Amino acid sequence: MSRPVPKPGILDIAPYTPGKSGSEQPGRVFKLSANETPLGPSPRAIAAYKAAAAHLEDYPEGTSRVLREAIGRKFGLDPDRIVCGAGSDEILNFLAHVYLGPGDEAIHTTHGFLVYPIATMGHGATNVVAAENNLVADVDAILKAVTPRTKLVWLANPNNPTGTYLPFDEVKRLHAGLPPHVLLVLDAAYADYVSRNDYESGIELVATTENTVMTRTFSKIYGLAALRIGWMYGPEHIVDAVNRIRGPFNVSNAAMAAGVAAIEDNEHYEMSRAHTERWRSWLTDEIGKLGLEVTPSVANFILIHFPHDKGRTADDADAFLTGRGLILRALKNYQLPHALRLTIGTEEANRLVVEALGEFMRRA
Ligand SMILES: *Cc1c(COP(=O)(O)O)cnc(C)c1O
């Protein structure tokens, strides 16, 4: 019997497995598994979203103009060089759609974001993995992985799920080592949380080169993950190509309105940044004191490493914490079976995690 057959590559993709939501768990649950902000969006974004309900019969403005202009004002960018999408996921898929096809290769690092291989293989191209150096992207390894077939390099900076980053010098060295026809995609979803003066999100490299794109999201610090808003900043020729395949109404009116309100609420943004910074360093210290290794993070989550002996493994810790309504992200499908990723939560959630991990370590 004959039936429709997916294109080559599609069935080689491992289905994306999201973190547990904790909804099966009785009692109070703290979802610390998806890098969502514990502080919610700006109240002004919620108000703008509600106001948009009055006009649900209207198609959105097709170029996300008001949102691109608001982003342009915030970052000092030309709105014509910005494309908005239904989450940065959609933008990443646009880039793969435009630049990758059968016979092409795209590189990402060992613990790169799972959307990269999906976007690469979904467009029939081949995924190439470059080793990291102690959970940090390794520029030399990426450059060594380049072949005549390479068309694109995906780099999350900071990276999820490791929380590590490459300083701007290293990103520039990576760019300088790539052939000019290879697209460098800098996924800066967590840029808002970085407070290192050797970091640059990608704006400068996009502005000065013809083969770099930076992607950003409203899902993390702006707390609008449910609305699906992401954007890219790129050279004119890339923006032009992406706009040709972009669906004409890919961002809803309600999302645009909420996004504009969110990006204009600087106070909420600064509060979220300060909260993250304070609790990131507290959690890193306190969990370290329990004898667990924590990878130093510049993002809104931390990576906790567990011993390999029975009773003390990441699996055991995951079960123990879940039993207390603390839902962390297991990372087996990121090839980190001995680690759990903890999203920085409210003060209450953070304290409960440290308390529970303390009990777990004493008990085990
Ligand atoms: C969360 C995240 C994003 C954002 O995805 P959206 O589709 O915008 O919600 C992008 N890249 C990485 C590495 C992420 O962790």
The ligand as an ORCA input file, in Angstrom:
! r2SCAN-3c Opt
* xyz 0 1
  C      14.297     29.825     24.907
  C      15.247     29.870     23.776
  C      14.916     30.546     22.605
  C      13.615     31.268     22.478
  O      12.712     30.564     21.718
  P      11.319     31.237     21.352
  O      10.886     30.452     20.171
  O      11.588     32.676     21.028
  O      10.424     31.078     22.531
  C      15.843     30.603     21.584
  N      17.054     30.014     21.717
  C      17.406     29.376     22.826
  C      18.783     28.803     22.928
  C      16.509     29.256     23.879
  O      16.853     28.579     24.973
*
